């Protein structure tokens, strides 16, 4: 069964940008003042290679740490292993692929559900993935938050299934992700956590919930956890690079389905009898404005459907679009300010520990409206922007190559290294149907 996001956004099918390989300056590779012989990558889904709303083998292979590790081989980098799914279970958790556009210009998403790496279900009916307990250096765990990295029990069958997958049977339930990561012998590390401490809240419309993965982390807890994790990683004298947190309003999941597009869809569907959508906010229902941000996966097919009282959904103040589908303008300010505050702490902690900083936040804000990266056009446009995968959050292979270069730039600048850059034109954006 096809999953149709029905965005009513009028996307035009345009070709992906192509270019010649970028011209790289000739230089002799050098490790500088860093030791890359034992490199580990610590982080969440972005580190693991999660893409297209799932973790699967093709995405794992092009995760940015794997691309960095290949470049490090020229400057003394050692073995770097990721917990790849096997070929016969290559689709891992399952994911979505792009099936083209329907007759209304809406993108069609098709679920991939064969060759899954599922060994069973936990007591809550959630999947448990095929174990991978051999030694690894890519420690990325989808869904990992900073606060959860400090908590015991995250690696149990009732915790994070991607973390549980990496742990041998009989692992104590008291194990914390921070302890797991720091226990790996390393001379150098990448560290990219903190995204999920904002993202889950934002993509749930800042709505009230008991789900701990959808709550906004407070600044003192963030600072404490971030500092504690970094201290654990540098404790043996290791050097590394940390990354800032992207502005969630700069990525497709929150800037694709606009108020103008929804208003146009309503007007067309009602033949001009209604022209605007209404949203629920903490201050009460009101007309949506262009400063309100809708979720990429908002089910637009619900628009206009009447409730038991006969009031059409989303086009009347008595039956507004639910709070969890929209980040209203006040919540946008709240989230944006929290991201800025987190990034200030990240830079301060990195400075105190003499670490490099890959400023992904600044770069993606520059990319949002379109950017020419070494002859390749990238933007935050859904499907056609090259950088972001079909879930509107995670990276395409090209996006991973670009982020890997951001990390390499930061390493070279901080440690006087000379690590070669990646030719991003050799990596694809969103895969279009044949």
N, C-alpha and C positions, 0 to 999 in steps of 0.2 A: 504493500500500500504506500502510495506516495504521500509525503508530508509537504503540503503547500503552505508557505508562510503568508501568501496573499497580502502583500504589503501595499498594493495599489500605489506604487511609487513611480510607475512609468519608467522603469530602467530601460535604457537603450543598449542593445548588444553592441559593444565596441570591442575592437581587437586589443589584445594585451600589447603593451609597449615592448619593443625590442630594440636592441642596440648592439653596437660592436662592444667587444670587451674593453673595459676601462683601461686607460694607460696608467700603469703603475711605475713609480720611480724605481730605478735600479738601485739596489742596496744589498749589502751583505747582512743576512739575518744574524741577529745577536740577542741573547737573553737579557742583556743589561744587568741590572742588580737583582733580578728575580731568579728563582729556581723553579722551573716548570716540570721537574722530573716526576713529581707525584701531584697531579692536578685533579681536584674534585670540583663538582658543580652542585651547589646547594640551592634549592628553590622549590617552586610549585609547578603548576601545569606548563608554564612558559619554558621552564628548564627541561621538563620531561619530553617536550615535543608534541604535546596535546594540540589538536587542531580539528576543525570541522566538527566540533561538539563531541569529540571522542579521542581516545588514545589508541593509536594503531601504528603498525610497523613502519609504514612509509613516513609518517610524521615523526616518529621516534628517531629515524635515521638522520633527519635533517634538523634535529634540535640544535639550537645555537651552540651549546657546549660541545657537541660533537664536531661542529664545524671549526670551533676554536681549537679543539684538541688536534685536529689535522694540521692546522697552521703551526701549532706549538712543536710539532715533531722536528721542525727545522731548527729549533732553538733549545733542544734538550728535553722536549716533552716525552713522557713515557706512555705506558699503556693506558688507554681510556676506554672503559667498557660501560655500556648501557644495558639496562634490563629489557632487551628487545623481546617482543613476542616472537614465537616460532613461526615459520613459514605457513604451517598448516593452521595456525591461529592468528594469522597476520592482521585480522581486522579488530583484534583486541577487545575493546569495550563496545565496538560498533561506532559508527560515525554517520555523517550525512554527506551526500555528494550532490553536485549541481546538475539538475536535469534539464536545464534550459529555461525558457520563458513560456508561459501560457499565452493564450490569444489576447489577454488583457495586458500583457507586458509584465506580469508578475513572475518572479523567480520561483521555480519548482525545486524543492529539496527532496531527495530520495534517500531513505534510510538504508544503510548497509548493515545487514544482520546475520550474514553467514561468516564462517571461519572465526567465531568469537573465542576468546580465551577465558571462558567462564567455567569454573570447576564446580560451582554450586551456589547456593544462596545462604545468606545469614538468617538468623531468626526473624528479622524484619522483612525478609523477602528480597533483600538487595543483593546484587551479584558479588560473588567472591571470585577473584581472578586467579588464573593459573600461577602458581608460585614461581618466583625467580630468586633463588637464594645464593647464587654464585657471587663472588666478589665483583663489585661495580664501583665506578667512579662518578657516574651521573646519578645523583641522588634526588633528582626532581620528583616531587610527589604532587600530582594534581589535587587541588582543593586545600593544600596546606596553608594555614594562616599562621601568623606570628604567635598569637595567643595560644593556638592549639599546639604549636611546636614545643611549648613549655609544659604541656599537660600530659599526664600518663594516660594510657588506655587508647590513644589514637591509633595504635598499631594492632589492636585486637579485631576480631571478626565483627564487633559492633562499632568499630571506629571508621577510619579511612581505608577503603578497600585497596587503594593503590599503595598505601604504606604497608598494609597487612601482607600484600603480595610479596614484599621484599624481605619479610622476616621469617626465619625458620620456625617450624612448629616448636612450641615450648618456650618461645621468647617470653620473658616476664611481662605481665600486663603493665608493670610500672615504667617500662621503657618510654622515654620521651624522644621526639624526633631530633631535638637539639643534641641529645646524648648519642643517638644513632649517627648523626652526621659527623660530630666531632670525634667519634671513635675511629673514623677512617683515616689512616695515615696519609698526610698530605703536606706538601711544601708550598702549594698555591691553590687558591680557590676562587670561584665566582660565587656571589651571594645575591640572590634576587628574591626576597620575600617582602610581604607587605601589601601586595596588590589585592589579595583576597580579603584583606581586612577592611577594604572599602568597596570592592566590586560587588560582593554579594548584597550589601546594603543598597547600593545604587541600582542594581538590576532588579531589585524587589521593590523599587519605587519608594525606598525609605519607609516602607509600611511597617507597622508593628508586627512582630513575629516572635515566636519562642525558638525559632531555628537559629542556633548559635552561628551558623555559617553565613547568616544574612544580617548580622548586626554590625554596626559601625564601631570599630575599636577606638577607645579613648586614647588621648595622646600620652598620658603618663604610662599606661600599660604598654603602648607601642614602644616608647623610648626604653623602658626597662627591658622588654623582651629583645628588642633589636640589639641593645648594648650587650646583654648577656650572651646572645648567640654569637655575636662578633668576637667577644672575649674568648668564648670557647674555641673558635676557629683559629684565632691568632695565638692561642696559649702556648703552642709549641714553636713559635717563631715564624709561622707561615705568613706569607704575604698574599694579597688578593685584591679583587676588584668587586665593588658593590654597585648596584644599579638603583636609580631613583624609580619612583612609582609613576606610571603614566596617569594623566588626567583622564578619568573614565569617560568624561564628556567629549573627548577627542577621538574616540574609537567608534567604529560603525554600529555597535550594539545600541548606542544612545544617540546617534546623529543621522540615522538613515530615514526612519519613519517620522516625518515632520508634521506639525500641526497643519501646515498648508496642504500637504498631501491628503491628510485625513479629511480636512474640510472639503477638498475637491471631490473626494470619494463620496462623502455624504451628500453633497449637492447633486452629484450625478445619479446616485442611487435613489434619491427622493425627487428627482426631476425638478430641483430648485425649491422644494417646499422647506427644506432645512439646509443650512449653509455652514453650520459650525458644530464642533464637538464640545462637550462638557466633561470636565474632569472632577474627581473627588480629591479634595485636599484636606489637610488638617484644620483649615479654617472654614471648611464647607465647600460645596460645589460651586464651580464657576466656569466661564468660557475658557478654553485653552488658548494660550498665546504662543508665539514663536519661541519664547524662552523656556517653555515646558518641553521636556524630552521624553519621548515614548520609547518603550522597549522594542527592539527589533522583532521579537517574536509575538508581539501583541496580535491576538486573533481578530483581525479586522472583519472577519465574517460575522462577528457578533454585533457589529454596528447596526443599529436600527431594529434589532430583534426585541420584541416587547416582553416585559416582565408580566407577572400575574395580574398586575393592575393595568396592563395594556400600554405601558409607557415605554417607548423605544429606547434601547440601550445606547448610551453615549451621545444622544442628540437632544437630551432633555435634562434640565438640572435635577429632576427627581429620580433619574436613573443614569448617573454619570459614569464615565469610564473609571473602573476601580483604581484605587490608590496604588496598588502594586504594579500596575502597568505603566505608570508615568512618574517621572521625577520632576516635580513642579519647580518653578523658578527659585523658590526659597530653598528647596532641598538641593538644587544644583549649586547654589552658593555654599551651603553647608558642606557638601561633599568636596567641592573644589578647594575650599579653605582647609579641610582636613588633609587632603592630599598634599597641599603646599606645606602644611605644618609637619607632616610625616617626612617630606623630602628635606626640610631644614634639619630635622633630627638625623636623617641618614647621612647628610653631608658632614654634620658636626661629629658624629660618631666615627665616620670614615677618617676625618681629619685627625681625631684624637688617637686613632690606631694606625696612622700613616698608610692608609689604603687608597687605591685608585677609585674613582667614581665614574661610572658610565651614566651620563645624564639622559636617560631615555625619555624622561618627562619633557625636557626642552625640545628634543628632536621630534617626538611625535606631535607636539603642538605645532611645529613647523610643517610637518607632513600633512596635517589635517586638511588644509585647503589645496594641497598639491605641491609636489616638490620634485625636482629633477635630480636624481641620485646617480651620479656617474653615467648619465645618458639614459637612465631608466626612469620613467614617470611613476611615482608612487603617490598615493593619497589615502585618506580615510574613507573613500567611497566604497560602499558595499559591493562586493563581487569584482568590480572593475578597477579597484585601487591598487591591486598587486600585493599589498603588504599584509592584509588581514584575511584570515580564512572565513569559512561560511558561518561560523558562530558569531562573527563580529567582534571577537575578543582576542583570540589567539592568532598566531602568525602563520602565513604561508611559508613554503620553503624559501621564497625570495625574502620575505620578512625576517625569517630566521637568519639569513645570510647578512642582511643589513644590520640587525642587532648584534650579530657576532662581530661585525666590523666596528660597531660603537664600543664594544668591550675591548677590542684590540687597540683601538685608538687610545682609550683610557689607560691601558696597560703600557703602551709605548711611551705615552707622555709622562707617566708616573715613575716608571722603572728604567727609563732610558733604554728600553728594548727596541729591537727592530724585527717585528713580527709582520710577515706579509699579510696583505689584505685579501679578502675573498672577492672574486669576480661575481657580483650578484646577478649579472645577466645570464649566468649558467643555471639559475634556479627559477622555477615557475611561480606564478601567482596562483589564483584560483584555477582549478582544472575545469575547462569547458567540455561539454559532451562532444563526442566525435560526430 
